[in-house]
Amino acid sequence: MSREEKDLGPPVSSLGAHHPIVLSPEDTVDKAIKIMADHNIGAIVVVDEKFRPVGIFTERDLLIKVCAKGLDPKDVKLKEVMTPNPVTVREDTPALQALEIMMNFGFRHLPIVDENGILVGIVSIRDLSKPVVEVDISELHSAG
């Protein structure tokens, strides 16, 4: 069976957050930390005035770029420590394709954009685990 014929799972738009929490590059790390803790999320998409992703700030960024360097989160703006120009996926990207991107780059979060590059959601590795397992299990049943 070719990759094109294989079921690559549902589109990421059906799995990710449809109203992602966003901040601007000028917001502080302290603000991001509080939002992440309040909402139990591991990443915040940083957007421009047109709601296009310009960066992503993750728990890893907090550890490596802020805490490990002894910086005060109240004094650091997201634009100084975010990962700029994040890789994104379109709304219709299949779950397994998004997972492949995450594995190849070592990401745990991918912003979802529409055809105009406007942020419409974010998908995490956790969001993708269920459809991936379902696809693999269905393949096991059809093989056996």
Residue pairs with C-beta under 8 A, 6 or more apart in sequence:
7 135
7 138
8 94
8 95
8 96
8 97
8 135
9 94
9 95
9 96
9 128
9 131
9 132
9 134
9 135
10 94
10 95
10 131
11 91
11 92
11 93
11 94
11 95
12 89
12 91
12 93
12 94
12 95
12 98
12 110
12 112
12 121
12 123
12 127
12 128
13 91
13 92
13 112
13 120
13 121
15 95
15 123
15 127
15 128
15 130
15 131
16 110
16 112
16 121
16 122
16 123
16 124
16 127
17 121
17 122
17 123
18 120
18 121
19 121
20 45
20 111
20 119
20 121
20 122
21 35
21 39
21 41
21 44
21 45
22 44
22 45
22 46
22 47
22 51
22 119
23 31
23 32
23 35
23 44
23 45
23 46
23 47
23 57
23 78
24 46
24 47
24 48
24 78
25 46
25 48
25 54
25 55
25 77
25 78
25 79
25 82
26 77
26 78
26 79
27 46
27 77
27 78
28 73
28 74
28 75
28 76
28 77
28 78
29 57
29 62
29 66
29 71
29 73
29 74
29 76
29 77
29 78
29 81
30 73
30 74
32 44
32 57
32 62
32 78
33 62
33 73
35 41
35 44
36 42
36 43
36 44
36 59
42 58
42 59
42 108
42 109
42 124
43 56
43 57
43 58
43 59
43 108
43 109
43 122
43 124
44 56
44 57
44 78
45 53
45 55
45 56
45 86
45 111
45 119
45 122
46 53
46 54
46 55
46 56
46 57
46 78
46 79
46 82
47 53
47 54
47 119
48 54
50 118
51 118
51 119
52 113
52 117
52 118
52 119
53 86
53 88
53 111
53 113
53 117
53 119
54 82
54 84
54 85
55 78
55 79
55 82
55 83
55 84
55 85
55 86
56 82
56 83
56 86
56 109
56 111
57 78
57 81
57 82
57 83
58 83
58 108
58 109
61 81
61 82
61 83
62 73
62 81
65 71
65 81
66 73
66 76
66 81
71 81
86 110
86 111
87 101
87 105
87 107
87 110
88 110
88 111
88 112
88 113
88 117
89 97
89 98
89 101
89 110
89 111
89 112
89 113
89 123
90 112
90 113
90 114
90 115
91 112
91 113
91 114
91 120
91 121
93 112
95 128
95 131
95 132
95 135
96 131
96 132
96 135
98 110
98 123
98 128
99 125
99 128
99 132
101 107
101 110
102 108
102 110
102 125
102 128
107 125
108 124
108 125
109 122
109 123
109 124
109 125
110 122
110 123
111 119
111 121
111 122
112 119
112 120
112 121
112 122
112 123
113 119
113 120
114 120
